[in-house]
Each structure stands twice: as C-alpha cells, then as structure tokens.
C-alpha cells in the first residue's frame, strides 16, 4: 500500500520517454477507487488535461519514483482533448475510454487488477444490459488534491482534517483515509478510516461524516506520524 501524496511526486514514463509528473488522481465517489492519474504535461503538451487509467500502468517503481505506462507519447498526444481548466464530463470520459479501449469501470467489474480486469466476449443480452446501466451512472469523479483538507466529523463533534489517503496498487482502491487530529496544531496525531466507515460526504461543504463518536476516537489507535500507519497495514 502507498500514500496518494507519494504517488503525486512520481514521474510518468511513456514507452518512449518521460511525459511529466502526476499532479492529481481522480477517484469515484462510490467505490473510492482511483480511476485516473492526471498528468502534468505542460512541457510538451500545454493546455491539455491528460488522464491515464490504471489499466494502462505497467510498472510502479517506488525506488525510482516513476510509473511506466504502455502507450507512447504520440498515442497520448492524439487522445481526446480536455481543456486543463475543465471538469471531466461523462461524455469526455466515454470518449477517452473508447479511444484507449479501456473497459467502462462503472459496468460489471468495478475495480482494477488481474482479478478484476478480465473482459469477456459480450452477448447481445449483456450489451443491452450494459447500455441500460451506462445510461444510469450514479457516480462522480472526485479530485484527491481537492479532498485533502476536508473536515472530518464524528456524530458528536469534529475529529480533524483529511491529511492523506492510502491506496492498494493492485486494485487501485483507496483503502484508508488518513485524518490529522485537530486537538493540537503542534503535535501530529493521526487516525485512519476506511471508506466503509464514512456515513456521508458533503462535497461542496468539504465535510466528511464518519460512523463514530468522539469517545471511540479517543480510545482508537493514534499514530504519531504517517509512516507508522503503513507499517501496520
């Protein structure tokens, strides 16, 4: 498992050279799975928002802090264009997925990885069923970068703010939300919650509500630094 904050420092390497760095990751607000890395390509592709799915990732090298993808720069250059300042619409997402040949993650297999990513030959009934599901997508893409700093509340008070997230690089699911306690501005204290612990999220108000009480929070495991969290996962 890895911190998403570390992932955002990695270089992205196409099959024919370096493209840039990951500047953000988008996850869906239903499965809390990472769906795209947002690549900063200003040096060679200015003004474009380049999205790459985990389906295109070949190797995550923690030591060298780089992520290798299967496409060359020309293939990525010719991908459907999204202006850097624009949100990713459903139609834009479908266009990108169609261009690269990725599966529509909101239909059928919800997560990535070998055990999730197999594609079967579609039958006519499956095509019709998928089209119906496709028309009733009930998810939104959320920016990890924008979610950092959200206030986290128990059912009877504030716990702290989102400081980081931890993801599994096999399924690319966010496994834990790391919360820094609001008790002290000097000492660092962290708690962790799974997405399943979250009762609701106010994405506009930047508030996350978890199924917990302050009494339980005070009795739960407290981490003095983020590195200790990964040691116990």
Secondary structure, 3 states (H helix, E strand, C coil): CEEHHHHCCCEEEECCEEEEEEEEEEEECCCCEEEEEEEECCCCCCCECEEECHHHEEEEECCCCEEEECCCHHHHHCCCCCECCCCCCHHHHHHHHHHHCCCCCCCCCCCCCCCCCCCCCCCHHHHHHHHHHHCCCCCCEEEHHHHCCCEEEECCEEEEEEEEEEECCCCCEEEEEEEEECCCCCCCCEEEECHHHEEEEECCCCEEEECCCHHHHHHCCCECCHHHHHHCC
